[in-house]
Amino acid sequence: MNIMLVCNAGMSTGMLAKKMEKFSEGKCTVKAYGIAEYMDHLENVDIILVGPQIRFQYEEIKDAVANIPVLSIDPIKYGSMNAEAILNTVYDELGGENNE
């Protein structure tokens, strides 16, 4: 499963991406991009997660990628870098952790 995280510049979300990828035990590839560049990396993306710092752009992102599910990351889960909880939200949205 290919997960894209989108935030303001891709920095703090990059740390979360690494934690999520590790926690998924090889089931997911997780990449983080800034709002200015995410459109260049949509190929093979299964879901996009929007960071809390740009949640005001959620609808804009959702409209731009109509064929890819988009979720907003819970600010508390993001702030605590709770990779497990965020991955479980993704799995729930896409129908289970084995949905590859």
Secondary structure, DSSP 8 states (H G I E B T S, - for coil): -EEEEEESSSHHHHHHHHHHHHHTTTS-EEEEEETTTGGGG-TT--EEEE-GGGGGGHHHHHHHTTTS-EEE--HHHHHTT-HHHHHHHHHHHHTSTT--
